[in-house]
Amino acid sequence: MPYEFVLTETRGAIGTVKINRPQVRNALNAKTIAELVDALEGFDREAGIRCMILTGDDRAFAAGADIAQMADAGAIDVLDDDRFANWARFRAIKKPVIAAVAGYALGGGCELALMCDLVIAADDAQFGQPEVKIGIIPGAGGTQRWIRSAGKVRAMEAVLTGEPIRAVEAERIGLINRVVPAGAQLDEAMRVATMIAQRPPLAVRLGKEAVNQALETSLSAGLEYERKLFYLLFASEDKREGMRAFLEKRPGKFTGR
């Protein structure tokens, strides 16, 4: 379906969602977030899609929230608006989502990138949480996801100073996966997405689920959860096909069953 602020494209088993508000550096107003989540959910439901890419343009992945939409809002306004409901929908997406980032990924844009399962960035990309400079703090996971990826001291610095870091530094501290030359981020994301799309879909889905569960639970509970998913995959046709293909030294043909 057509959207006002996002563009979608399908290439083989890869679905791409592009934030398209270049006049405001892809700032995330409520409608943009709703549209991009709706588009990703659509790909998530589509049997032929096995991996997704979320991107912006060469100037900005997303330069933050749309401040004009929030400037006059009060506490009850933002409570009633429930602007984070769509972020919760994003978290429920089952298939892998890769962020291809160039330029600014700040505030809500940084939080959006970090919600993705993998982050591939151009060497000109910047990541940061500048909310403190306008009298608020991150509200869509910035205080939580930085610390889980980069540790407390880097999370605290990002949140309290509001200063961004370059892509090379973000990679060094474990905030993102890799850095590529400017202009190559989408091609690299497509390469990785294609690789994932060739894997057995059920194993990919449950692998994502198990890794995410590790952020929510103790080691012993996480190991038990992982083991149950491991056992479950032995009931799949893809497990039988994958092991037969390995023994027969041929590529597997996976159906997601």
C-alpha positions in Angstrom: 0.0 0.0 0.0 1.2 3.6 -0.6 2.5 5.5 2.4 3.2 9.2 2.9 6.5 9.0 4.7 8.0 5.7 3.8 8.9 3.8 0.6 8.9 0.1 0.2 10.6 -2.3 -2.2 10.9 -6.0 -2.6 13.9 -7.7 -4.1 13.7 -11.4 -4.0 13.3 -12.5 -0.4 14.4 -9.1 0.9 11.9 -6.4 1.9 13.3 -2.8 2.2 11.6 0.1 4.0 13.0 3.5 3.5 12.2 6.5 5.6 11.3 9.3 3.2 11.1 12.8 4.9 14.3 14.3 3.4 13.1 17.9 4.1 13.4 17.3 7.8 16.3 14.8 7.7 13.9 11.9 8.2 12.7 13.2 11.6 10.3 10.7 13.2 6.8 12.0 13.7 4.1 9.7 14.9 2.8 9.0 11.4 6.3 8.1 10.1 6.8 5.6 12.9 3.3 4.1 12.4 3.9 3.7 8.7 7.4 2.2 8.9 6.2 -0.3 11.5 3.1 -1.1 9.4 5.4 -1.7 6.4 7.7 -4.0 8.4 4.8 -5.9 9.8 3.5 -6.4 6.3 6.8 -7.9 5.2 6.9 -10.0 8.4 3.6 -11.6 7.4 4.6 -12.2 3.8 5.8 -15.8 3.3 8.2 -14.9 0.5 10.1 -12.3 2.6 12.8 -13.7 4.8 14.7 -10.7 5.9 14.1 -6.9 6.0 16.2 -3.8 5.7 15.3 -0.4 7.2 17.1 2.6 5.9 17.0 6.4 5.3 19.0 8.4 2.8 22.6 9.5 2.5 22.1 12.6 4.8 20.2 10.9 7.6 18.9 7.6 8.7 16.7 9.5 11.1 17.8 12.7 12.8 15.6 12.3 15.8 12.0 12.8 16.8 10.0 15.6 15.2 10.4 18.3 17.9 7.7 20.5 16.4 5.2 17.8 17.2 6.3 17.7 20.9 7.2 21.3 21.7 3.9 22.3 23.2 2.9 18.9 24.6 2.3 18.3 28.3 2.7 15.2 30.4 -0.9 14.1 29.9 -0.7 14.8 26.2 2.2 12.4 25.7 0.6 9.9 28.1 -2.7 9.9 26.1 -0.9 9.9 22.8 0.8 6.5 23.7 3.5 7.2 21.1 5.5 4.2 22.2 2.8 1.6 21.3 4.3 1.4 17.8 7.7 0.8 19.1 6.3 -2.2 21.0 4.9 -3.5 17.7 8.4 -3.2 16.2 9.8 -5.4 19.0 7.3 -8.1 18.1 8.6 -8.5 14.5 9.8 -12.1 14.1 12.0 -11.9 11.0 15.4 -10.2 11.1 15.6 -6.5 10.4 18.9 -4.9 9.3 19.5 -1.1 9.7 21.5 0.5 6.9 22.6 3.8 8.3 24.2 6.9 6.7 24.5 10.4 8.1 22.5 11.1 11.3 21.0 8.5 13.6 20.2 10.7 16.6 17.6 10.5 19.3 14.7 8.4 18.2 16.7 7.6 15.0 19.5 6.1 17.1 16.9 4.2 19.2 15.3 2.9 16.0 18.6 1.7 14.6 19.4 -0.1 17.8 16.0 -1.8 17.8 17.1 -3.6 14.6 18.8 -6.9 14.8 21.9 -5.8 12.9 23.3 -2.3 12.2 25.5 -1.6 9.1 26.7 2.0 8.9 28.4 4.2 6.4 31.7 5.7 7.7 30.0 9.2 7.8 27.2 8.0 10.2 26.8 9.5 13.6 25.0 7.9 16.6 23.8 9.7 19.6 21.1 10.6 22.2 20.9 14.4 22.3 17.6 14.5 24.2 19.3 16.1 27.3 20.0 19.2 25.2 16.3 20.0 25.0 15.4 19.0 28.5 14.3 15.4 28.2 15.9 12.0 28.2 15.6 9.1 25.6 12.2 7.5 25.8 12.3 4.7 23.2 15.0 2.6 24.7 18.2 4.8 24.5 19.0 4.5 28.1 18.6 0.7 28.0 20.0 -0.5 24.7 23.2 1.5 24.8 24.1 0.0 28.2 23.4 -3.6 26.9 25.6 -3.1 23.9 28.3 -0.6 25.0 28.3 -0.8 28.8 27.3 1.6 31.5 30.0 4.3 31.1 29.5 4.8 27.4 25.7 4.8 27.9 26.0 7.3 30.7 28.2 9.6 28.6 25.8 9.4 25.6 22.8 10.2 27.7 24.3 12.9 30.0 26.3 14.9 27.4 24.1 14.4 24.3 27.2 14.3 22.1 27.2 11.9 19.1 29.9 9.4 18.2 31.2 8.4 14.8 30.4 5.1 13.2 34.0 3.8 13.7 33.7 4.4 17.4 30.2 2.9 17.5 31.6 -0.2 16.0 34.6 -0.3 18.3 32.4 -0.2 21.4 30.0 -2.9 20.1 27.0 -0.6 19.4 26.8 -1.5 15.7 28.0 -4.5 13.6 30.2 -2.9 10.9 31.3 0.2 9.1 31.6 0.5 5.3 32.5 3.4 3.0 29.8 6.0 2.5 27.3 4.9 -0.1 28.0 1.2 0.4 25.8 0.7 3.4 22.7 -0.5 1.5 24.6 -2.9 -0.7 26.3 -4.4 2.3 23.0 -4.7 4.2 21.5 -6.4 1.1 24.5 -8.8 1.0 24.0 -9.8 4.6 20.2 -9.9 4.2 20.6 -12.2 1.2 22.8 -14.5 3.3 20.3 -14.7 6.1 17.4 -15.2 3.6 19.2 -18.4 2.4 19.2 -19.9 5.9 16.3 -22.1 7.2 13.6 -19.6 8.2 12.5 -21.3 11.3 16.1 -21.6 12.7 16.6 -17.9 11.9 13.4 -16.9 13.6 14.1 -19.0 16.8 17.7 -17.9 16.8 16.6 -14.3 16.9 14.1 -15.1 19.6 16.7 -16.9 21.8 19.3 -14.1 21.5 16.7 -11.5 22.4 15.6 -13.6 25.4 19.1 -13.4 26.8 18.6 -9.7 27.4 15.5 -10.4 29.6 16.5 -13.3 31.8 19.2 -15.0 33.9 21.8 -17.3 32.3 20.2 -20.5 33.7 16.8 -19.5 32.5 18.2 -18.4 29.1 19.9 -21.7 28.6 16.7 -23.6 29.4 14.8 -21.4 26.9 17.5 -22.0 24.2 17.4 -25.7 24.8 13.6 -25.9 24.3 13.9 -24.0 21.0 16.8 -26.3 20.0 14.6 -29.4 20.6 11.6 -27.8 18.8 13.6 -27.4 15.6 14.2 -31.2 15.5 10.5 -31.4 14.5 11.0 -29.3 11.4 11.3 -30.4 7.8 14.1 -27.8 7.4 16.2 -29.6 10.0 15.9 -32.8 8.1 16.7 -31.1 4.8 19.6 -29.1 6.2 21.3 -32.2 7.7 20.7 -34.3 4.6 22.1 -31.5 2.4 25.2 -31.3 4.6 25.8 -35.0 4.4 25.2 -35.1 0.7 27.4 -32.0 0.2 24.8 -29.9 -1.6 22.9 -26.7 -0.9 19.8 -27.0 1.3 16.3 -26.2 0.0 14.5 -24.7 2.9 10.7 -24.0 3.1 10.2 -22.7 6.6 8.4 -25.9 7.7 
